[in-house]
Amino acid sequence: MRVVVVGAGLAGLFTASELIEAGIEDVVVVDKEHESGGVIRTVRRDGFSLEAAAGTLMLPHPHLSPILDRLGAGVVKVEPSASLRYVFTRDRLVPLPSTPKALLAPIVSVGSKLRALAEPLVRASPGSEDESLDHFCRRRFGDGMGRMLAWLAASGVFAGDPELLSARSAFPTLTTLESEAGSVVRGGMRRRRSRPAGMTRPSAHLPVGGMGALAQAGASFLGDRFRGGFDIASVIHDGSGWRVEGPETIRADHVVLAVRPQAAAALVDPALGAVLARAVSAPVVVVGLGGPFHRLPLPPGFGVLAGPDSGTASLGVLFESSYAPARAPRGQGLAKVIAGGARRPELVDWDDARIIEIIRSEVGQILGTDVDPSFIEIVRHHAGIPQYEIGHGAWLAELDGLLGDRPGLHLTGWGYRGVGVALLASDAVASANRIANHRHV
Ligand SMILES: Cc1cc2nc3c(=O)[nH]c(=O)nc-3n(C[C@H](O)[C@H](O)[C@H](O)COP(=O)(O)OP(=O)(O)OC[C@H]3O[C@@H](n4cnc5c(N)ncnc54)[C@H](O)[C@@H]3O)c2cc1C
């Protein structure tokens, strides 16, 4: 049985490794780029290492950890100070605990905090509605804290708009906790208590050599099975199998499209393509600012998210050199700013000078001091971060229905069931199981 995986981003690499692990040897992974990795890339210059997209991995993870071991990708823990996170609100940096104590943080009024603390008493919704993240958080935690939490979660994970994102699709854990325990706080505490003693809690890790090295490890693991510079034009159902057409035609029993939904739309038949083309994403700009500490004084910690009242184009600033000192030369700092997103998509089209001017000024405002970086790097993600807006679940169900009529065609990647790297690993396991089970029918 031959499986062709289109796309050698992390989703494609993980899926291929799971297929091989499941005993399916005839796997071919193609990518239009010569290098593997997709959006992830480690930009190295002047002793700085800037991660263009994902920079950390939450480990251990039941699906991601075995894949990393198999690929031979080493990981190290981030600095302990990474547990410190901040919110920039009312013109100052406020520490935000990553525990339920966050509800007591001075990021909203006292009245809002009191209302948030009453969350366990709020009656659960009947659960049929696909509500926005903003609506869900306000309903559970009240207007003040709910708006703040929804904003931070939407910015921090999706660079998204909390009024458009679906609570259920974008943050399924939150809605599951409510349906399991009638309350997010009670559900979280219940899960915490039921965690087996001695079980390690997932924490942020860094791939040794950067995310670029992880992509390279994936390609090395695949060896001749990886073909770069192989741009696929169409994927056509042909008899009992599939024809994957690119620089040459490859026949396959199964095809895994590990490309964005918008890219997949151009490869498949018009009926499926029309549904895939409805996917939404938000362009973001990543700006690396580096320099001697006195010109870029970064506090200890993981980073800061801008609150809803900040009015900044910057959604957040990661303190790279604080939690991952090897990413900057000794004595120097590196900040990774993520800007634009669903609320400021136009930023991605600004010229470099205009982006640098606004980002420098906003980082100065956030850190409370002028910054004068000697290293500046801009990465534009025009295709952007997928947005799981209201209706995303219904869209996935519609796709599942269409795939039912196209046996052997599979969709994976961050456009569908999770934008984080660990969720790509879970999806890879699910796709490989589906294909392997098919083999035994
Ligand atoms: C700024 C930013 C920060 C992030 N931070 C984190 C983080 O801290 N933690 C985390 O877990 N995740 C993070 N992510 C998300 C993470 O980077 C993504 O989930 C992941 O890299 C997506 O991988 P993918 O394989 O699904 O897609 P992609 O990387 O987009 O890969 C798709 C591949 O398909 C190829 N392709 C497309 N069309 C064709 C074609 N016609 N023929 C052949 N090949 C084709 C492309 O060249 C590409 O290589 C971040 C993302 C961004 C942008």
The ligand as an ORCA input file, in Angstrom:
! r2SCAN-3c Opt
* xyz 0 1
  C       3.972     33.242     14.790
  C       3.603     31.831     15.141
  C       3.872     31.344     16.411
  C       3.540     30.030     16.764
  N       3.827     29.584     18.024
  C       3.542     28.312     18.361
  C       3.928     27.802     19.633
  O       4.571     28.496     20.449
  N       3.598     26.521     19.951
  C       2.946     25.714     19.066
  O       2.662     24.556     19.399
  N       2.591     26.161     17.830
  C       2.879     27.428     17.460
  N       2.583     27.876     16.200
  C       1.878     26.971     15.278
  C       2.811     25.976     14.552
  O       3.935     26.638     14.044
  C       1.983     25.301     13.446
  O       0.946     24.544     14.054
  C       2.737     24.329     12.560
  O       4.019     24.746     12.239
  C       1.886     24.086     11.299
  O       2.393     22.994     10.579
  P       1.625     22.363      9.342
  O       2.466     21.243      8.860
  O       0.210     22.085      9.697
  O       1.538     23.508      8.237
  P       2.626     24.258      7.379
  O       3.826     24.534      8.199
  O       1.916     25.407      6.754
  O       3.068     23.207      6.250
  C       2.380     23.001      5.058
  C       3.388     22.560      3.998
  O       2.690     22.272      2.785
  C       3.492     22.672      1.694
  N       2.631     22.839      0.512
  C       1.600     23.691      0.345
  N       1.049     23.545     -0.879
  C       1.728     22.557     -1.494
  C       1.634     21.961     -2.781
  N       0.726     22.336     -3.682
  N       2.510     20.973     -3.092
  C       3.457     20.570     -2.218
  N       3.588     21.123     -0.974
  C       2.741     22.098     -0.627
  C       4.099     23.977      2.186
  O       5.257     24.292      1.431
  C       4.412     23.635      3.649
  O       5.710     23.122      3.779
  C       2.915     29.185     15.814
  C       2.656     29.668     14.522
  C       2.998     30.980     14.182
  C       2.759     31.480     12.778
*
